[in-house]
Amino acid sequence: MRKYTVLLLRPEFVADGYGIDTYRAQVVADSADGAVLAAQKEVTELDDLDLAPNDYYPLITLKGWHDDITPESCRQDE
């Protein structure tokens, strides 16, 4: 089992701002495929909508756990 960080794009029909409404998950899985699936299941449960896990598109999958260190001044206003 390895640690992975997965960044998912929320579907446009539920996103507050399509293209920038993402979800970052830190999961433990056997493979990158397993990590994506675990992250998709996690966000599906969190959003609590009637969506399929694969409605969330994986943008990037990284080995290890990574934190977003983007400065607040560079982030989009919500």
mmCIF file of the N, C-alpha and C atoms, coordinates in Angstrom:
data_MODEL
# 
_entry.id   MODEL 
# 
loop_
_atom_site.group_PDB 
_atom_site.id 
_atom_site.type_symbol 
_atom_site.label_atom_id 
_atom_site.label_alt_id 
_atom_site.label_comp_id 
_atom_site.label_asym_id 
_atom_site.label_entity_id 
_atom_site.label_seq_id 
_atom_site.pdbx_PDB_ins_code 
_atom_site.Cartn_x 
_atom_site.Cartn_y 
_atom_site.Cartn_z 
_atom_site.occupancy 
_atom_site.B_iso_or_equiv 
_atom_site.pdbx_formal_charge 
_atom_site.auth_seq_id 
_atom_site.auth_comp_id 
_atom_site.auth_asym_id 
_atom_site.auth_atom_id 
_atom_site.pdbx_PDB_model_num 
ATOM 1   N N  . MET A 1 1  ? 0.849   -1.185 0.000   1.00 0.00 ? 1  MET A N  1 
ATOM 2   C CA . MET A 1 1  ? 0.000   0.000  0.000   1.00 0.00 ? 1  MET A CA 1 
ATOM 3   C C  . MET A 1 1  ? 0.894   1.248  0.000   1.00 0.00 ? 1  MET A C  1 
ATOM 4   N N  . ARG A 1 2  ? 0.500   2.211  -0.802  1.00 0.00 ? 2  ARG A N  1 
ATOM 5   C CA . ARG A 1 2  ? 1.244   3.469  -0.920  1.00 0.00 ? 2  ARG A CA 1 
ATOM 6   C C  . ARG A 1 2  ? 0.334   4.646  -0.653  1.00 0.00 ? 2  ARG A C  1 
ATOM 7   N N  . LYS A 1 3  ? 0.963   5.758  -0.295  1.00 0.00 ? 3  LYS A N  1 
ATOM 8   C CA . LYS A 1 3  ? 0.237   7.018  -0.134  1.00 0.00 ? 3  LYS A CA 1 
ATOM 9   C C  . LYS A 1 3  ? 0.169   7.716  -1.487  1.00 0.00 ? 3  LYS A C  1 
ATOM 10  N N  . TYR A 1 4  ? -0.999  8.292  -1.798  1.00 0.00 ? 4  TYR A N  1 
ATOM 11  C CA . TYR A 1 4  ? -1.195  9.045  -3.035  1.00 0.00 ? 4  TYR A CA 1 
ATOM 12  C C  . TYR A 1 4  ? -1.965  10.325 -2.744  1.00 0.00 ? 4  TYR A C  1 
ATOM 13  N N  . THR A 1 5  ? -1.712  11.322 -3.556  1.00 0.00 ? 5  THR A N  1 
ATOM 14  C CA . THR A 1 5  ? -2.509  12.542 -3.573  1.00 0.00 ? 5  THR A CA 1 
ATOM 15  C C  . THR A 1 5  ? -3.177  12.605 -4.941  1.00 0.00 ? 5  THR A C  1 
ATOM 16  N N  . VAL A 1 6  ? -4.494  12.805 -4.942  1.00 0.00 ? 6  VAL A N  1 
ATOM 17  C CA . VAL A 1 6  ? -5.264  12.832 -6.176  1.00 0.00 ? 6  VAL A CA 1 
ATOM 18  C C  . VAL A 1 6  ? -6.036  14.146 -6.240  1.00 0.00 ? 6  VAL A C  1 
ATOM 19  N N  . LEU A 1 7  ? -5.951  14.823 -7.372  1.00 0.00 ? 7  LEU A N  1 
ATOM 20  C CA . LEU A 1 7  ? -6.718  16.050 -7.599  1.00 0.00 ? 7  LEU A CA 1 
ATOM 21  C C  . LEU A 1 7  ? -7.810  15.732 -8.614  1.00 0.00 ? 7  LEU A C  1 
ATOM 22  N N  . LEU A 1 8  ? -9.060  15.939 -8.192  1.00 0.00 ? 8  LEU A N  1 
ATOM 23  C CA . LEU A 1 8  ? -10.215 15.646 -9.039  1.00 0.00 ? 8  LEU A CA 1 
ATOM 24  C C  . LEU A 1 8  ? -10.934 16.923 -9.430  1.00 0.00 ? 8  LEU A C  1 
ATOM 25  N N  . LEU A 1 9  ? -11.458 16.940 -10.641 1.00 0.00 ? 9  LEU A N  1 
ATOM 26  C CA . LEU A 1 9  ? -12.280 18.049 -11.116 1.00 0.00 ? 9  LEU A CA 1 
ATOM 27  C C  . LEU A 1 9  ? -13.739 17.677 -10.900 1.00 0.00 ? 9  LEU A C  1 
ATOM 28  N N  . ARG A 1 10 ? -14.459 18.570 -10.202 1.00 0.00 ? 10 ARG A N  1 
ATOM 29  C CA . ARG A 1 10 ? -15.888 18.317 -10.001 1.00 0.00 ? 10 ARG A CA 1 
ATOM 30  C C  . ARG A 1 10 ? -16.620 18.501 -11.332 1.00 0.00 ? 10 ARG A C  1 
ATOM 31  N N  . PRO A 1 11 ? -17.697 17.735 -11.555 1.00 0.00 ? 11 PRO A N  1 
ATOM 32  C CA . PRO A 1 11 ? -18.444 17.872 -12.802 1.00 0.00 ? 11 PRO A CA 1 
ATOM 33  C C  . PRO A 1 11 ? -19.059 19.260 -12.941 1.00 0.00 ? 11 PRO A C  1 
ATOM 34  N N  . GLU A 1 12 ? -19.188 19.719 -14.175 1.00 0.00 ? 12 GLU A N  1 
ATOM 35  C CA . GLU A 1 12 ? -19.639 21.090 -14.405 1.00 0.00 ? 12 GLU A CA 1 
ATOM 36  C C  . GLU A 1 12 ? -21.050 21.335 -13.895 1.00 0.00 ? 12 GLU A C  1 
ATOM 37  N N  . PHE A 1 13 ? -21.896 20.312 -13.862 1.00 0.00 ? 13 PHE A N  1 
ATOM 38  C CA . PHE A 1 13 ? -23.272 20.513 -13.417 1.00 0.00 ? 13 PHE A CA 1 
ATOM 39  C C  . PHE A 1 13 ? -23.422 20.621 -11.902 1.00 0.00 ? 13 PHE A C  1 
ATOM 40  N N  . VAL A 1 14 ? -22.333 20.429 -11.130 1.00 0.00 ? 14 VAL A N  1 
ATOM 41  C CA . VAL A 1 14 ? -22.386 20.637 -9.678  1.00 0.00 ? 14 VAL A CA 1 
ATOM 42  C C  . VAL A 1 14 ? -21.316 21.618 -9.199  1.00 0.00 ? 14 VAL A C  1 
ATOM 43  N N  . ALA A 1 15 ? -20.437 22.027 -10.086 1.00 0.00 ? 15 ALA A N  1 
ATOM 44  C CA . ALA A 1 15 ? -19.307 22.881 -9.699  1.00 0.00 ? 15 ALA A CA 1 
ATOM 45  C C  . ALA A 1 15 ? -19.745 24.319 -9.478  1.00 0.00 ? 15 ALA A C  1 
ATOM 46  N N  . ASP A 1 16 ? -19.126 24.953 -8.486  1.00 0.00 ? 16 ASP A N  1 
ATOM 47  C CA . ASP A 1 16 ? -19.350 26.386 -8.260  1.00 0.00 ? 16 ASP A CA 1 
ATOM 48  C C  . ASP A 1 16 ? -18.675 27.192 -9.359  1.00 0.00 ? 16 ASP A C  1 
ATOM 49  N N  . GLY A 1 17 ? -17.528 26.776 -9.776  1.00 0.00 ? 17 GLY A N  1 
ATOM 50  C CA . GLY A 1 17 ? -16.795 27.427 -10.856 1.00 0.00 ? 17 GLY A CA 1 
ATOM 51  C C  . GLY A 1 17 ? -16.122 26.347 -11.683 1.00 0.00 ? 17 GLY A C  1 
ATOM 52  N N  . TYR A 1 18 ? -16.748 25.950 -12.791 1.00 0.00 ? 18 TYR A N  1 
ATOM 53  C CA . TYR A 1 18 ? -16.216 24.821 -13.543 1.00 0.00 ? 18 TYR A CA 1 
ATOM 54  C C  . TYR A 1 18 ? -14.807 25.129 -14.033 1.00 0.00 ? 18 TYR A C  1 
ATOM 55  N N  . GLY A 1 19 ? -13.944 24.157 -13.877 1.00 0.00 ? 19 GLY A N  1 
ATOM 56  C CA . GLY A 1 19 ? -12.549 24.304 -14.266 1.00 0.00 ? 19 GLY A CA 1 
ATOM 57  C C  . GLY A 1 19 ? -11.659 24.672 -13.093 1.00 0.00 ? 19 GLY A C  1 
ATOM 58  N N  . ILE A 1 20 ? -12.279 25.212 -12.029 1.00 0.00 ? 20 ILE A N  1 
ATOM 59  C CA . ILE A 1 20 ? -11.489 25.553 -10.846 1.00 0.00 ? 20 ILE A CA 1 
ATOM 60  C C  . ILE A 1 20 ? -12.036 24.890 -9.582  1.00 0.00 ? 20 ILE A C  1 
ATOM 61  N N  . ASP A 1 21 ? -13.202 24.246 -9.668  1.00 0.00 ? 21 ASP A N  1 
ATOM 62  C CA . ASP A 1 21 ? -13.782 23.567 -8.511  1.00 0.00 ? 21 ASP A CA 1 
ATOM 63  C C  . ASP A 1 21 ? -13.214 22.161 -8.452  1.00 0.00 ? 21 ASP A C  1 
ATOM 64  N N  . THR A 1 22 ? -12.194 21.986 -7.622  1.00 0.00 ? 22 THR A N  1 
ATOM 65  C CA . THR A 1 22 ? -11.488 20.710 -7.531  1.00 0.00 ? 22 THR A CA 1 
ATOM 66  C C  . THR A 1 22 ? -11.570 20.153 -6.119  1.00 0.00 ? 22 THR A C  1 
ATOM 67  N N  . TYR A 1 23 ? -11.172 18.905 -5.986  1.00 0.00 ? 23 TYR A N  1 
ATOM 68  C CA . TYR A 1 23 ? -11.112 18.242 -4.695  1.00 0.00 ? 23 TYR A CA 1 
ATOM 69  C C  . TYR A 1 23 ? -9.782  17.506 -4.616  1.00 0.00 ? 23 TYR A C  1 
ATOM 70  N N  . ARG A 1 24 ? -9.033  17.747 -3.538  1.00 0.00 ? 24 ARG A N  1 
ATOM 71  C CA . ARG A 1 24 ? -7.754  17.060 -3.322  1.00 0.00 ? 24 ARG A CA 1 
ATOM 72  C C  . ARG A 1 24 ? -7.957  16.009 -2.250  1.00 0.00 ? 24 ARG A C  1 
ATOM 73  N N  . ALA A 1 25 ? -7.598  14.783 -2.586  1.00 0.00 ? 25 ALA A N  1 
ATOM 74  C CA . ALA A 1 25 ? -7.714  13.681 -1.635  1.00 0.00 ? 25 ALA A CA 1 
ATOM 75  C C  . ALA A 1 25 ? -6.333  13.097 -1.374  1.00 0.00 ? 25 ALA A C  1 
ATOM 76  N N  . GLN A 1 26 ? -6.117  12.704 -0.144  1.00 0.00 ? 26 GLN A N  1 
ATOM 77  C CA . GLN A 1 26 ? -4.906  11.980 0.236   1.00 0.00 ? 26 GLN A CA 1 
ATOM 78  C C  . GLN A 1 26 ? -5.363  10.598 0.681   1.00 0.00 ? 26 GLN A C  1 
ATOM 79  N N  . VAL A 1 27 ? -4.970  9.582  -0.091  1.00 0.00 ? 27 VAL A N  1 
ATOM 80  C CA . VAL A 1 27 ? -5.469  8.231  0.134   1.00 0.00 ? 27 VAL A CA 1 
ATOM 81  C C  . VAL A 1 27 ? -4.323  7.235  0.189   1.00 0.00 ? 27 VAL A C  1 
ATOM 82  N N  . VAL A 1 28 ? -4.637  6.047  0.656   1.00 0.00 ? 28 VAL A N  1 
ATOM 83  C CA . VAL A 1 28 ? -3.699  4.929  0.654   1.00 0.00 ? 28 VAL A CA 1 
ATOM 84  C C  . VAL A 1 28 ? -4.307  3.859  -0.251  1.00 0.00 ? 28 VAL A C  1 
ATOM 85  N N  . ALA A 1 29 ? -3.519  3.373  -1.210  1.00 0.00 ? 29 ALA A N  1 
ATOM 86  C CA . ALA A 1 29 ? -4.024  2.387  -2.172  1.00 0.00 ? 29 ALA A CA 1 
ATOM 87  C C  . ALA A 1 29 ? -2.880  1.526  -2.693  1.00 0.00 ? 29 ALA A C  1 
ATOM 88  N N  . ASP A 1 30 ? -3.253  0.446  -3.378  1.00 0.00 ? 30 ASP A N  1 
ATOM 89  C CA . ASP A 1 30 ? -2.271  -0.464 -3.969  1.00 0.00 ? 30 ASP A CA 1 
ATOM 90  C C  . ASP A 1 30 ? -1.665  0.065  -5.261  1.00 0.00 ? 30 ASP A C  1 
ATOM 91  N N  . SER A 1 31 ? -2.398  0.955  -5.953  1.00 0.00 ? 31 SER A N  1 
ATOM 92  C CA . SER A 1 31 ? -1.958  1.432  -7.263  1.00 0.00 ? 31 SER A CA 1 
ATOM 93  C C  . SER A 1 31 ? -2.539  2.818  -7.521  1.00 0.00 ? 31 SER A C  1 
ATOM 94  N N  . ALA A 1 32 ? -2.079  3.449  -8.595  1.00 0.00 ? 32 ALA A N  1 
ATOM 95  C CA . ALA A 1 32 ? -2.617  4.754  -8.976  1.00 0.00 ? 32 ALA A CA 1 
ATOM 96  C C  . ALA A 1 32 ? -4.100  4.624  -9.343  1.00 0.00 ? 32 ALA A C  1 
ATOM 97  N N  . ASP A 1 33 ? -4.463  3.541  -10.032 1.00 0.00 ? 33 ASP A N  1 
ATOM 98  C CA . ASP A 1 33 ? -5.880  3.316  -10.357 1.00 0.00 ? 33 ASP A CA 1 
ATOM 99  C C  . ASP A 1 33 ? -6.719  3.215  -9.094  1.00 0.00 ? 33 ASP A C  1 
ATOM 100 N N  . GLY A 1 34 ? -6.222  2.470  -8.129  1.00 0.00 ? 34 GLY A N  1 
ATOM 101 C CA . GLY A 1 34 ? -6.923  2.330  -6.857  1.00 0.00 ? 34 GLY A CA 1 
ATOM 102 C C  . GLY A 1 34 ? -7.024  3.648  -6.115  1.00 0.00 ? 34 GLY A C  1 
ATOM 103 N N  . ALA A 1 35 ? -5.987  4.474  -6.218  1.00 0.00 ? 35 ALA A N  1 
ATOM 104 C CA . ALA A 1 35 ? -5.997  5.780  -5.559  1.00 0.00 ? 35 ALA A CA 1 
ATOM 105 C C  . ALA A 1 35 ? -7.062  6.687  -6.164  1.00 0.00 ? 35 ALA A C  1 
ATOM 106 N N  . VAL A 1 36 ? -7.166  6.694  -7.483  1.00 0.00 ? 36 VAL A N  1 
ATOM 107 C CA . VAL A 1 36 ? -8.182  7.513  -8.151  1.00 0.00 ? 36 VAL A CA 1 
ATOM 108 C C  . VAL A 1 36 ? -9.570  7.055  -7.728  1.00 0.00 ? 36 VAL A C  1 
ATOM 109 N N  . LEU A 1 37 ? -9.806  5.758  -7.743  1.00 0.00 ? 37 LEU A N  1 
ATOM 110 C CA . LEU A 1 37 ? -11.110 5.229  -7.351  1.00 0.00 ? 37 LEU A CA 1 
ATOM 111 C C  . LEU A 1 37 ? -11.441 5.580  -5.899  1.00 0.00 ? 37 LEU A C  1 
ATOM 112 N N  . ALA A 1 38 ? -10.464 5.455  -5.003  1.00 0.00 ? 38 ALA A N  1 
ATOM 113 C CA . ALA A 1 38 ? -10.686 5.796  -3.594  1.00 0.00 ? 38 ALA A CA 1 
ATOM 114 C C  . ALA A 1 38 ? -11.019 7.275  -3.442  1.00 0.00 ? 38 ALA A C  1 
ATOM 115 N N  . ALA A 1 39 ? -10.313 8.132  -4.165  1.00 0.00 ? 39 ALA A N  1 
ATOM 116 C CA . ALA A 1 39 ? -10.577 9.577  -4.106  1.00 0.00 ? 39 ALA A CA 1 
ATOM 117 C C  . ALA A 1 39 ? -11.958 9.900  -4.668  1.00 0.00 ? 39 ALA A C  1 
ATOM 118 N N  . GLN A 1 40 ? -12.327 9.251  -5.774  1.00 0.00 ? 40 GLN A N  1 
ATOM 119 C CA . GLN A 1 40 ? -13.642 9.484  -6.369  1.00 0.00 ? 40 GLN A CA 1 
ATOM 120 C C  . GLN A 1 40 ? -14.758 9.043  -5.420  1.00 0.00 ? 40 GLN A C  1 
ATOM 121 N N  . LYS A 1 41 ? -14.583 7.927  -4.763  1.00 0.00 ? 41 LYS A N  1 
ATOM 122 C CA . LYS A 1 41 ? -15.587 7.468  -3.790  1.00 0.00 ? 41 LYS A CA 1 
ATOM 123 C C  . LYS A 1 41 ? -15.680 8.437  -2.615  1.00 0.00 ? 41 LYS A C  1 
ATOM 124 N N  . GLU A 1 42 ? -14.518 8.918  -2.153  1.00 0.00 ? 42 GLU A N  1 
ATOM 125 C CA . GLU A 1 42 ? -14.485 9.852  -1.029  1.00 0.00 ? 42 GLU A CA 1 
ATOM 126 C C  . GLU A 1 42 ? -15.254 11.128 -1.338  1.00 0.00 ? 42 GLU A C  1 
ATOM 127 N N  . VAL A 1 43 ? -15.010 11.741 -2.499  1.00 0.00 ? 43 VAL A N  1 
ATOM 128 C CA . VAL A 1 43 ? -15.674 12.995 -2.834  1.00 0.00 ? 43 VAL A CA 1 
ATOM 129 C C  . VAL A 1 43 ? -17.152 12.773 -3.139  1.00 0.00 ? 43 VAL A C  1 
ATOM 130 N N  . THR A 1 44 ? -17.498 11.618 -3.706  1.00 0.00 ? 44 THR A N  1 
ATOM 131 C CA . THR A 1 44 ? -18.903 11.315 -3.960  1.00 0.00 ? 44 THR A CA 1 
ATOM 132 C C  . THR A 1 44 ? -19.680 11.286 -2.646  1.00 0.00 ? 44 THR A C  1 
ATOM 133 N N  . GLU A 1 45 ? -19.120 10.650 -1.626  1.00 0.00 ? 45 GLU A N  1 
ATOM 134 C CA . GLU A 1 45 ? -19.764 10.607 -0.314  1.00 0.00 ? 45 GLU A CA 1 
ATOM 135 C C  . GLU A 1 45 ? -19.801 11.990 0.329   1.00 0.00 ? 45 GLU A C  1 
ATOM 136 N N  . LEU A 1 46 ? -18.725 12.745 0.192   1.00 0.00 ? 46 LEU A N  1 
ATOM 137 C CA . LEU A 1 46 ? -18.661 14.083 0.781   1.00 0.00 ? 46 LEU A CA 1 
ATOM 138 C C  . LEU A 1 46 ? -19.689 15.026 0.158   1.00 0.00 ? 46 LEU A C  1 
ATOM 139 N N  . ASP A 1 47 ? -19.778 15.019 -1.165  1.00 0.00 ? 47 ASP A N  1 
ATOM 140 C CA . ASP A 1 47 ? -20.720 15.914 -1.842  1.00 0.00 ? 47 ASP A CA 1 
ATOM 141 C C  . ASP A 1 47 ? -22.164 15.489 -1.626  1.00 0.00 ? 47 ASP A C  1 
ATOM 142 N N  . ASP A 1 48 ? -22.397 14.217 -1.300  1.00 0.00 ? 48 ASP A N  1 
ATOM 143 C CA . ASP A 1 48 ? -23.719 13.691 -0.970  1.00 0.00 ? 48 ASP A CA 1 
ATOM 144 C C  . ASP A 1 48 ? -24.762 14.022 -2.037  1.00 0.00 ? 48 ASP A C  1 
ATOM 145 N N  . LEU A 1 49 ? -24.381 13.820 -3.292  1.00 0.00 ? 49 LEU A N  1 
ATOM 146 C CA . LEU A 1 49 ? -25.287 14.006 -4.424  1.00 0.00 ? 49 LEU A CA 1 
ATOM 147 C C  . LEU A 1 49 ? -25.449 12.669 -5.121  1.00 0.00 ? 49 LEU A C  1 
ATOM 148 N N  . ASP A 1 50 ? -26.428 12.553 -5.964  1.00 0.00 ? 50 ASP A N  1 
ATOM 149 C CA . ASP A 1 50 ? -26.653 11.301 -6.670  1.00 0.00 ? 50 ASP A CA 1 
ATOM 150 C C  . ASP A 1 50 ? -25.757 11.248 -7.910  1.00 0.00 ? 50 ASP A C  1 
ATOM 151 N N  . LEU A 1 51 ? -24.443 11.086 -7.679  1.00 0.00 ? 51 LEU A N  1 
ATOM 152 C CA . LEU A 1 51 ? -23.460 11.067 -8.761  1.00 0.00 ? 51 LEU A CA 1 
ATOM 153 C C  . LEU A 1 51 ? -22.685 9.758  -8.734  1.00 0.00 ? 51 LEU A C  1 
ATOM 154 N N  . ALA A 1 52 ? -22.166 9.384  -9.884  1.00 0.00 ? 52 ALA A N  1 
ATOM 155 C CA . ALA A 1 52 ? -21.274 8.233  -9.964  1.00 0.00 ? 52 ALA A CA 1 
ATOM 156 C C  . ALA A 1 52 ? -19.858 8.699  -9.667  1.00 0.00 ? 52 ALA A C  1 
ATOM 157 N N  . PRO A 1 53 ? -19.045 7.875  -9.013  1.00 0.00 ? 53 PRO A N  1 
ATOM 158 C CA . PRO A 1 53 ? -17.670 8.286  -8.722  1.00 0.00 ? 53 PRO A CA 1 
ATOM 159 C C  . PRO A 1 53 ? -16.901 8.755  -9.951  1.00 0.00 ? 53 PRO A C  1 
ATOM 160 N N  . ASN A 1 54 ? -17.136 8.137  -11.116 1.00 0.00 ? 54 ASN A N  1 
ATOM 161 C CA . ASN A 1 54 ? -16.376 8.537  -12.302 1.00 0.00 ? 54 ASN A CA 1 
ATOM 162 C C  . ASN A 1 54 ? -16.887 9.839  -12.928 1.00 0.00 ? 54 ASN A C  1 
ATOM 163 N N  . ASP A 1 55 ? -17.887 10.480 -12.308 1.00 0.00 ? 55 ASP A N  1 
ATOM 164 C CA . ASP A 1 55 ? -18.279 11.837 -12.726 1.00 0.00 ? 55 ASP A CA 1 
ATOM 165 C C  . ASP A 1 55 ? -17.187 12.851 -12.355 1.00 0.00 ? 55 ASP A C  1 
ATOM 166 N N  . TYR A 1 56 ? -16.313 12.473 -11.417 1.00 0.00 ? 56 TYR A N  1 
ATOM 167 C CA . TYR A 1 56 ? -15.213 13.328 -10.976 1.00 0.00 ? 56 TYR A CA 1 
ATOM 168 C C  . TYR A 1 56 ? -13.967 12.944 -11.765 1.00 0.00 ? 56 TYR A C  1 
ATOM 169 N N  . TYR A 1 57 ? -13.457 13.884 -12.547 1.00 0.00 ? 57 TYR A N  1 
ATOM 170 C CA . TYR A 1 57 ? -12.358 13.598 -13.472 1.00 0.00 ? 57 TYR A CA 1 
ATOM 171 C C  . TYR A 1 57 ? -10.999 13.790 -12.791 1.00 0.00 ? 57 TYR A C  1 
ATOM 172 N N  . PRO A 1 58 ? -10.130 12.782 -12.836 1.00 0.00 ? 58 PRO A N  1 
ATOM 173 C CA . PRO A 1 58 ? -8.808  12.921 -12.220 1.00 0.00 ? 58 PRO A CA 1 
ATOM 174 C C  . PRO A 1 58 ? -7.900  13.833 -13.058 1.00 0.00 ? 58 PRO A C  1 
ATOM 175 N N  . LEU A 1 59 ? -7.406  14.892 -12.445 1.00 0.00 ? 59 LEU A N  1 
ATOM 176 C CA . LEU A 1 59 ? -6.489  15.821 -13.109 1.00 0.00 ? 59 LEU A CA 1 
ATOM 177 C C  . LEU A 1 59 ? -5.038  15.394 -12.942 1.00 0.00 ? 59 LEU A C  1 
ATOM 178 N N  . ILE A 1 60 ? -4.712  14.899 -11.745 1.00 0.00 ? 60 ILE A N  1 
ATOM 179 C CA . ILE A 1 60 ? -3.342  14.455 -11.481 1.00 0.00 ? 60 ILE A CA 1 
ATOM 180 C C  . ILE A 1 60 ? -3.358  13.481 -10.307 1.00 0.00 ? 60 ILE A C  1 
ATOM 181 N N  . THR A 1 61 ? -2.477  12.504 -10.379 1.00 0.00 ? 61 THR A N  1 
ATOM 182 C CA . THR A 1 61 ? -2.285  11.550 -9.296  1.00 0.00 ? 61 THR A CA 1 
ATOM 183 C C  . THR A 1 61 ? -0.795  11.515 -8.986  1.00 0.00 ? 61 THR A C  1 
ATOM 184 N N  . LEU A 1 62 ? -0.458  11.759 -7.737  1.00 0.00 ? 62 LEU A N  1 
ATOM 185 C CA . LEU A 1 62 ? 0.941   11.846 -7.310  1.00 0.00 ? 62 LEU A CA 1 
ATOM 186 C C  . LEU A 1 62 ? 1.248   10.804 -6.249  1.00 0.00 ? 62 LEU A C  1 
ATOM 187 N N  . LYS A 1 63 ? 2.452   10.244 -6.293  1.00 0.00 ? 63 LYS A N  1 
ATOM 188 C CA . LYS A 1 63 ? 2.906   9.368  -5.210  1.00 0.00 ? 63 LYS A CA 1 
ATOM 189 C C  . LYS A 1 63 ? 3.178   10.241 -3.998  1.00 0.00 ? 63 LYS A C  1 
ATOM 190 N N  . GLY A 1 64 ? 2.753   9.785  -2.845  1.00 0.00 ? 64 GLY A N  1 
ATOM 191 C CA . GLY A 1 64 ? 2.983   10.522 -1.607  1.00 0.00 ? 64 GLY A CA 1 
ATOM 192 C C  . GLY A 1 64 ? 1.852   11.502 -1.323  1.00 0.00 ? 64 GLY A C  1 
ATOM 193 N N  . TRP A 1 65 ? 1.909   12.061 -0.123  1.00 0.00 ? 65 TRP A N  1 
ATOM 194 C CA . TRP A 1 65 ? 0.905   13.051 0.266   1.00 0.00 ? 65 TRP A CA 1 
ATOM 195 C C  . TRP A 1 65 ? 1.504   14.427 0.069   1.00 0.00 ? 65 TRP A C  1 
ATOM 196 N N  . HIS A 1 66 ? 0.793   15.266 -0.660  1.00 0.00 ? 66 HIS A N  1 
ATOM 197 C CA . HIS A 1 66 ? 1.262   16.608 -0.987  1.00 0.00 ? 66 HIS A CA 1 
ATOM 198 C C  . HIS A 1 66 ? 0.219   17.636 -0.562  1.00 0.00 ? 66 HIS A C  1 
ATOM 199 N N  . ASP A 1 67 ? 0.680   18.723 0.029   1.00 0.00 ? 67 ASP A N  1 
ATOM 200 C CA . ASP A 1 67 ? -0.197  19.805 0.453   1.00 0.00 ? 67 ASP A CA 1 
ATOM 201 C C  . ASP A 1 67 ? -0.146  20.936 -0.553  1.00 0.00 ? 67 ASP A C  1 
ATOM 202 N N  . ASP A 1 68 ? -1.266  21.623 -0.716  1.00 0.00 ? 68 ASP A N  1 
ATOM 203 C CA . ASP A 1 68 ? -1.340  22.787 -1.591  1.00 0.00 ? 68 ASP A CA 1 
ATOM 204 C C  . ASP A 1 68 ? -0.712  23.968 -0.861  1.00 0.00 ? 68 ASP A C  1 
ATOM 205 N N  . ILE A 1 69 ? 0.330   24.532 -1.446  1.00 0.00 ? 69 ILE A N  1 
ATOM 206 C CA . ILE A 1 69 ? 0.994   25.677 -0.816  1.00 0.00 ? 69 ILE A CA 1 
ATOM 207 C C  . ILE A 1 69 ? 0.843   26.942 -1.652  1.00 0.00 ? 69 ILE A C  1 
ATOM 208 N N  . THR A 1 70 ? -0.178  26.961 -2.516  1.00 0.00 ? 70 THR A N  1 
ATOM 209 C CA . THR A 1 70 ? -0.454  28.141 -3.316  1.00 0.00 ? 70 THR A CA 1 
ATOM 210 C C  . THR A 1 70 ? -0.747  29.307 -2.385  1.00 0.00 ? 70 THR A C  1 
ATOM 211 N N  . PRO A 1 71 ? -0.065  30.447 -2.554  1.00 0.00 ? 71 PRO A N  1 
ATOM 212 C CA . PRO A 1 71 ? -0.331  31.609 -1.700  1.00 0.00 ? 71 PRO A CA 1 
ATOM 213 C C  . PRO A 1 71 ? -1.776  32.073 -1.851  1.00 0.00 ? 71 PRO A C  1 
ATOM 214 N N  . GLU A 1 72 ? -2.359  32.533 -0.764  1.00 0.00 ? 72 GLU A N  1 
ATOM 215 C CA . GLU A 1 72 ? -3.738  33.033 -0.795  1.00 0.00 ? 72 GLU A CA 1 
ATOM 216 C C  . GLU A 1 72 ? -3.928  34.110 -1.850  1.00 0.00 ? 72 GLU A C  1 
ATOM 217 N N  . SER A 1 73 ? -2.909  34.927 -2.086  1.00 0.00 ? 73 SER A N  1 
ATOM 218 C CA . SER A 1 73 ? -3.017  36.013 -3.057  1.00 0.00 ? 73 SER A CA 1 
ATOM 219 C C  . SER A 1 73 ? -3.193  35.510 -4.485  1.00 0.00 ? 73 SER A C  1 
ATOM 220 N N  . CYS A 1 74 ? -2.886  34.254 -4.722  1.00 0.00 ? 74 CYS A N  1 
ATOM 221 C CA . CYS A 1 74 ? -2.988  33.689 -6.079  1.00 0.00 ? 74 CYS A CA 1 
ATOM 222 C C  . CYS A 1 74 ? -4.250  32.860 -6.269  1.00 0.00 ? 74 CYS A C  1 
ATOM 223 N N  . ARG A 1 75 ? -5.023  32.645 -5.222  1.00 0.00 ? 75 ARG A N  1 
ATOM 224 C CA . ARG A 1 75 ? -6.199  31.801 -5.309  1.00 0.00 ? 75 ARG A CA 1 
ATOM 225 C C  . ARG A 1 75 ? -7.405  32.595 -5.792  1.00 0.00 ? 75 ARG A C  1 
ATOM 226 N N  . GLN A 1 76 ? -8.325  31.912 -6.448  1.00 0.00 ? 76 GLN A N  1 
ATOM 227 C CA . GLN A 1 76 ? -9.568  32.526 -6.921  1.00 0.00 ? 76 GLN A CA 1 
ATOM 228 C C  . GLN A 1 76 ? -10.469 32.817 -5.737  1.00 0.00 ? 76 GLN A C  1 
ATOM 229 N N  . ASP A 1 77 ? -11.197 33.912 -5.792  1.00 0.00 ? 77 ASP A N  1 
ATOM 230 C CA . ASP A 1 77 ? -12.193 34.207 -4.756  1.00 0.00 ? 77 ASP A CA 1 
ATOM 231 C C  . ASP A 1 77 ? -13.340 33.227 -4.893  1.00 0.00 ? 77 ASP A C  1 
ATOM 232 N N  . GLU A 1 78 ? -13.867 32.794 -3.769  1.00 0.00 ? 78 GLU A N  1 
ATOM 233 C CA . GLU A 1 78 ? -14.991 31.855 -3.805  1.00 0.00 ? 78 GLU A CA 1 
ATOM 234 C C  . GLU A 1 78 ? -16.296 32.599 -3.784  1.00 0.00 ? 78 GLU A C  1 
# 
